[in-house]
Amino acid sequence: MKHVISKEGFEKYKAEWEQLKYVERPAMINQVQAAAAEGDRSENAAYTYGRMRVREIDRRLRELDRILDGAKIVEISAPEDGSIRFGATVKLLDKNTKREKAYSIVGEKEIDPLQGRISLKSPIGEALVGKKKGETVQVQAPRGTITYEILEVTY
């Protein structure tokens, strides 16, 4: 299944895959082999931890393979009409609390709410796509409807 991802997001996941595959996994395999050579494996914490860590690395590599294989890289550029699209960073004013917030619209595999990176398919993402600076949007949230004014759109 294809999913959209920014070039930067793709490169980040690719770098993580390479670090795990070519640096961390071989180092951990060497540790496990050294621990195994010490003898009794049943009470060898280094051996047990090493095997567990190799399994974690392998699991993450499989997950990264799925992300990278299913990625449709989207080049980020500002549309001529100034509307919000994939890759935009949007500064909003919450009309209820009068607080400003900034969100970057990214693919589902790149979301990080704590860093303000939200999915195209999130309620806020869906409300913002296609809108422009100065427009107002309403977002249904668990605590009720939130009204935002779009203050700035950058790419």
Secondary structure, 3 states (H helix, E strand, C coil): CCEEEEHHHHHHHHHHHHHHHHHHHHHHHHHHHHHHCCCCCCCCHHHHHHHHHHHHHHHHHHHHHHHHHCEEEECCCCCCCCCCCCCCEEEEEECCCCCEEEEEEECHHHCEHHHCEEECCCHHHHHHCCCCCCCEEEEEECCEEEEEEEEEEEC
